[in-house]
Amino acid sequence: MDVSNIPALSTAMSQAAVKQQTEISVLKKSMDIQEAGAMALINAIPPVPTAGLPDNVGRTINTVA
């Protein structure tokens, strides 16, 4: 076993770990931004008008017709 490469290997592993942590942080931030955008779209959907319709309209699907 060549012990002269241990410091270089240790540095490379440390850099890889930092890179991975950074990538995970960026991914989490991206997911948070996408979640906020999706919630904004959902909240922008207007409510369905139900005035003048009977209570049973729109609650069942006719699968026989």
LINWO-V798677 format. One record per pair of residues at least 24 apart in sequence whose C-alpha atoms are under 8 Angstrom apart, sorted by the first residue. I is the first residue (numbers start at 0). GAP is how many residues later the second one is. Records with the same first field share a line. If there is no record, write none. Layout:
BEGIN
I: GAP ; GAP
END
This chain:
BEGIN
none
END
